[in-house]
Amino acid sequence: MKLLKSWRWLLKKKTVLFDVGKCGFKMKQLSFMGIVCTVMLFIVYRTTNYQHKQTEEFRVASRELSGLPRGIINARSDLELRPLWSTSSSRSKINDYSHRNLLAIPVGIEQKHNVDAIVQKFLPENFTIILFHYDGTVDGWWDLEWSNGAIHIVAQNQTKWWFAKRFLHPDVVSIYDYIFLWDEDLGVQNFHPGRYLKIVKREGLEISQPALDPNSTEIHHRITIRARTKRFHRRIYDLRGSTKCSDASEGPPCTGFVEGMAPVFSRSAWRCTWHLLQNDLVHGWGMDMKLGYCAQGDRTKNVGVIDSEYIVHKGIQSLGGAGSSGRKGSNSEVLTKHASAAGDMRTEIRRQSTWELQIFKERWNRAVEEDKDWVEPFKSVLRLRKRKNDHHR
C-alpha cells in the first residue's frame, strides 16, 4: 500500500514538473513572439513614414514639372559622348551602352604618364574615362590616343570630391554599374579591373578598394594593406597601436572601411555617398569613416578590400604643391623660393583639411540629434547579434 502511494506521488510530481516546463517554454515563445511583433511594427512604421515622405517629394516634383507632358520627361543622363553627325546604321546604336563602368580621376599634367598607365588598364574593359583637370592644363593630353574619347573637365585647384559632387550626380552616372573614383598617383602593374569586378560581384561588395602593396609610400590604415594569402578581406586583426582591432571590433577602421584614394562604389552605394558629400567641405576628411552607412546593409559584409588585385600608393602630393603649378625655375634660388611657397601652401591645405574634418564631425552629430526618425543601423545589428549569441548559449 505504501509502495502504491509512493508511485502515485512520483507521478504527480513528474506531471507538475512537466507542466512547469511547458509553461516556461510557452513563456519563452510569447517573449520571442513579442520581440518579432515589435520589430514588425517598427518596420511597418518606418516603411509607411518613408513612403509618405517619398509621396510628398513626388508631389512637389510633379508640381514643378506640371508644364510638361509626362511622356517627354527623361530623368536620367550619362557621360557617353554623342556624335555631331552619324550614319543611318550607327543611329540605331546610339542608346546601346557598351560602357557599364566609370573611371574618374583628378589629374595634373605632371602625372600624365602615370595616368596613362592607369587608363590603359581600364580601356580593354569598356570603361568610360573622365579626367578632372585641377591644374587647368588640357592641351598637353591630346597626344594620347584615348584622350579624344575621354571626358575632360577643368577647374583650377579643385579636389576630387569637389569635382565628384558637381559632375557625378547619381542620375547622371546611373547607367554605370560601378564608379571608380581614383587618385592619379596609383601604380597598377598588379591590377586588372575585370578580375577585380568579378570578385566584387561574387562577394556582394557595394563599396571596395584594391589592397595596397606593403611597399607603398603612404599607408594610413592597416586594413588597406595587402594580405598575400587571400583574395579579399573584410576586416583586420591588430592589437598594436592606439586602435585595437579584434573580433569585437564592429566598425572602421577595423572593418567596414575603405580609404579615399581608390574607392569603388556600386550604383546604389554611390547614390548614397553623393548625398553624404558636403558641397563646401572639399577635402573629404573623415568621410571614409562614414562610408559604411552607404554600404546598402551590413558594412561588415558589404565593404571589402581586394588582395589579389592590388595597387601601389605613391603618395605624390601634387594639388597645391610644386607639381600643380607647372612652373620651372632656371636657377637654384628660384627653385628654393618655389619649394618654400609650395611647402607653405601644403601647410595651409592641411590646416583647411583639419578644420573641415571638425566641421564634418559637428554636422554629423547635429544631424543625428535633430533627425528623430533616424535610427543608428549598426547598433541595431549589434543588439540582434548579441541576442542571437545569448540564445545559442
N, C-alpha and C positions, 0 to 999 in steps of 0.2 A: 504493500500500500504506500509506504514511504517512497519507494522507488518510482512508483507511478506519479506521485505528486512532484518529485524532483524533475522528471521528464517534462511534465506539463509546465513547470516553472521555467525551464530552459527554453522550451518552445516559445513561451510568451515573451521572454527576454529577447530572443532572436528576432521575433516579429517586430518588437518595439524598435530594436536597433535598425532593422531593415526599413521601417517607416521613417525613422530619423534620417537615414541615408538618402531615401527617396526625397524627403523634404529638403535636405541640403542640396541635392542635385537640382531640384526644381528651383531653389533659390538662386543657384548659380546660373541656371538657364534664364530666369527672369532678369537677373543682373546683366547678363550678356545681351539679352533682347532689348533691355533699356538703353544700353550703350549704342546698339545698332540703330534703334529708333531715333535717338538723339542725333547721331551722325546723319541719318537720312533726312531728318527735319532741317538740319543745318544746311545740307547740300541743296535741298529744295528751296530754302530761303535765299541762299547765295545765287542760285540759278535764276530764280524769279527776279531778284534785285538786279542782276546783271542784264537780264532780258529787258527789264523796264528801262534801264539806262541806255541800252542799245536802241530801243524803240524811240526814246526821246531824241537821241543823236540822229537817228534816221529821219525823224520828223523835221528837225532843224535843217538837215542837208536837203531834204525834199523841198522845203520852202525856198532855199537858196537856188535850187535848180528848176524851180517851177516854170521858168520861162522857156525851157527846152522840152521838145518831145522826148519821151523816155527812151525810145529806141536809138537815139543818136548819141546817148551818153556812153563814153568809153572810159572807165575808171582807171585802167592800168596803162602803163607805158613800159618802155625798156631802153636799153642803151645800145641797141643794134643800129649800125649805120645804114642809112637809106640812100639809094642811088638817085641822082637828079634825073636820070632817064634810064629806061630799061627796055629790053626786048619783050615781045609778047610771051615768049616761053619762060622768061625769068619772072614775069609779073605774078604768075601763079605761085611762085615760091617765096613771095615777099613776106608771108606770115609763117613760113616753115622755119621755125627757130632751130638752128643747128647748135647754137651755143646755149648750154644749160647751166654753166657755172661762170663766175665772175672773179677776176683778179684785179684788185685795185691797190696801187702803190703810190705813196708820195715820193717824188723823185727830184733830185738836183743833178745838173749836168756832170758834176764830178764823179757821180756814181753810175754814169751811163753804162760802162762795161759790165758792172755787176748786175744792174737792172736787166741788161740784155741777156745775161746768162740765166736769170730767173725766168724771164718771159719765154725764152727758147724752150724751157722745160714744160711750160703750160700750153704752148701753141698746138702741139700734136693732139692734145686732149680737148680741143674745141672750146677753149676759154675765151670769153670776151675780156679784152685788156683795157683798163682805164688808168691813165697816168695823171697824178695830181702834181703839177709843177710848182713847187714852193719857192723856186729861185727866179721865176719869171722867164726862164730860157727854154724855148721850144724849138727854135730853128736848128739847134745842134743835134736833134734826134731824127731828122728826116732821112739821113743816110742809112738808117736801119731798115731792113726790108719789111719788117712787120709794122713799122711806125704808122704808115698810112691807114692801116686797118684798126688802129687803136684810137681811143677817145682821149683827147688831151684837154685838160682843164688847168688854167693858170690863175694863181693868186699868190702874190708876193708874201713870203714869210708866214704861211699859214700851216697849221698842223694837220696830221692825218685825220683827226677826229673832227676838226673844223670842216674839212672837205667832205667827210662822210656824212655829217649831219645835213649838209646843204645839197649834196648831189647823189646820195644813195638812199633816197626816200623809199620805204618799203613797197609802195605802189609802183615805183619806177623799176625796182630790181626784182619784182615778184615772179618773173619768168625763170629766174635762176634758182637752181636747187641749192647751191652753196655759194657763199660770198667769202673769198679770201681777202682779208684786209691786212696786208703785209707791209713791213718796213723795207727800205731799199738796201740795207746792209746785211743781207742774209746770204749765206753760202748754201747752194742747193745741189752740190755734187752728189750727195747721197739721198736725194729726194725725188720721188716720182709721184706726181699728182693723181694719176689714175689708180695706182696701187693704194695710195693714201685714202682716196674716197671709197674704195671697196671695203677697207677696214672700218671706216666711219659709218658706212651704211649697214654693214653687217652687225656692228656693235650698238647701233642706235644712238650714236653720239650727236647731240644737237649743237654743242659747242666743243671745239677741239683745237689742238695745235700740234705741229710736229715737235718731237723732242729736240733738245739742244745737245749738240756734241759737247762732251765734258771739256773739250779744249777751247770752247767759245770764249771770246774776250770778256763778255759780260753775262753773268748768270746771277739772277737776283733771288730765285726760289728753287729749292732742291727738287720740287715736284716736276720741274721742267727738264731736268737732266735725263738724258737717255739711259734706259735700263737695257743693257746689251743682250740680255737673255729673254726679253719679252717683245711681243708685237705691239702692245699698248699697255698703259696703266691708268688707273683712275685715282689712286691715292699714293701717298708716300709715308713710310715709317721712319721716323728720325727723332731720337730723343736728345740730340745735341742742340746747342744754341738756345736762344730765348723762346723760339716757337717749337714746342714738343708735339710730334705727330705720332699718334698711336691708334689702336683700334677704336678708342673712344672719340677720336677726332672726327667731327662731322661737318666741318666747313673749311673754307680757304684759309691759308694756302696748303693745307694738308690733303684736301680732297675737294672736288667740285670747282677746280681752279685752272684757268689758263692765263698766260700773261699777255700784255698788249702788243708785243712786237710781231706776232704771226698768228693771230686768231683766225679760226674758220667757223662760220656760222651757217646753220641751216636757214632756210627761208623764214620759218616761224621764229627761230631764235633771233634772227636779225631784226624782224619787225619789233620785237620787244626791246632789243638792245638800242635800236634807233631812238625809241622813246626815252630810254634811260640816259642817252647822251644829252648833256646840257648845252644849250645853244651858246652860252657865253663862257663856259669853262673848257677851254680848247685843248689843254694838255692831257686831260683824261685821267689824271692821277686818282687812284682809289676806285676807279670804275671796275677794274679787273676783280676786285674783291666782291663786287655785287653782280657779276655776270651770271652766277649760278641761279639768280632769281629769274633769268630768262631761258633756263635750260628746259622749259616745257615739261616740268615734272621734277623728279628727284635728281638734284645736282650730283649726288654721289654716283649715279648711274649714267646720266646723260652728258657728262662733261669728262673729257679724257685727253691724254697725251699719247701720241702715236710714236712708238720707239723704233719700229722697223723702217720708217721713212723720216729721217732726221735732218736737221739743218745746223749750220754754224752761225751764231750771232756774233758779228764782227765788232759791234759796239762803236760804230763810227758816228761821232756827233757832228752832224752837218748843219741842221737847222739852227740858224742864229750863230753858227761858228764860222771858222775860216773857210769851210767848204762851200758855204752858201753865197758868198759874195762874188766869186768869180774873178776877183782882182789878183794881180800878180805883182810883187814888188821887184824892183830892179837891183836893190841892194839890201844888205842885212838890216840897216836901220829901218827901212820901210817895212820889211817883214816882221821885225820885232814889234814895231808900233801896231801893225795889223793883228799880230798874235795877241798882243795885250788887249786890244779892243775886242777881239773875239772872245778872249777869256772873260772880260767884264760882261759881255753880252750873255755868255753861258751862265754866269753867276746870277744875272738878273732873271734869266729864264727859270733857273732853279728856284729862286725866290717866288716867282709868279706861280710855278707849279705847286710849291708847298702851300701857298695861300689858297690856291684853287682846291687843293685837297681838303683843307679845313672847311672851306665853303661847301663843298660837296657833302662832307660828313654832316654838317649842320642842316643842310637841306633834306638829306635822307631822314635824319632823326625827326625833323619838324613834320615832314610828310607822313611818317609813320604815326606820329602823335595826333595829327589832325584828321587822318582818314580813319574814322571809326569803323568802317566796314572792312578794312584790310586786316587780314589775319596772317601772321608770320607762318609761312608754309612749312618751314623746316623744323620749327618747334613741334608742330602737329605730327610730323613724321617721326620725330624722336619719341614723342609720347606713345605713339602706336607701336613702335619697335619695343619700347620698354614693357608695354602691356603684353606684347607677344612673347617676349623673353620670360616674363614673370609667369605667364600661363603655362609655358613649356616646363618650367621648373616644378 
